[in-house]
Amino acid sequence: MHRVRVVRSFYDQSEPHVGKVGEVIGHWGADNNQEGRDGFMVQFEDGTVVGFSENEVEDASDAQPAAEDEQAAENPV
């Protein structure tokens, strides 16, 4: 499973997902978007699927979802 974290937003559809981690479920490119941008189709825990350009995400394969990371920071062991 390849997971990515949304680290910045260059497009409106990306903005609500900054900081979230999702699973890459496919390629997002000229064959399936009008602007011809390259990137990833990412699915989040709630089932939402969004296309992100490559410069909006970073690898998070070993990371947990952001909500769990934030909770851990608030309640250190």
N, C-alpha and C positions, 0 to 999 in steps of 0.2 A: 504494500500500500504506500503510495507516494502522497505525502501531506505537505501543504504549503501554508504559510502564514501571510496574510495580506498586510503589507507594511506601508503602503502609500496608495493614494487614490488619484488617478489621472482622469477618470471618467465617472459620471454620475452613478452608474450602477455599482461601482466599487465602494463608494463612500460609506454606506452602512456596514460594511464588512471589514473595515480597517481594524487590525488587531486580532481578528478571528483566524482560526485554523480550520482548514477543510481538506477533503480528499480530492485529488485530481482524478477525474473520471473520463477525461478525454482531451483532445487537442482543440483549440479554438483558433481558427485561421481564416484565410481568404475564402475557403470553401463553405464556411458557415457564419460569416458576419459581413456586413456591408462595407465596413471600412478597410477590410483586409489586414487587420492587425493580427499578429501571432501571439499565442498565449495558451492558457489552460482553461478548461471547463472544470469548475470546482464545485463540489457538493458539500454543504454544511450539515451539521447534525439535525437541523430542523427540516431537511429535505430540499432547501433552496439550492438552485444551481445557477451559478453566475460565471460569465466569461471574464477572465482577467488577462491583461497584457503581461508579458514576461517581466517587465520592470516594476510591476506592482506587488510581486510576491517574492518570498524567499523560501528555501527548503525548510521544512519543519517536520521531517519524517520521524525524528526522535522526540519531538515536542508533544506535550499534551495540549488539549484545547485551551485557549486563552483564559476562559472562565475558571478552569481548574488552576492555572498558573497564578491568577490574581488571588484566588482563595488561599492558596498555599502561602503566598507572600503576606497575607493578612493574619494567618494563623500558623506561624513557624513552629516546627516540632522541636 
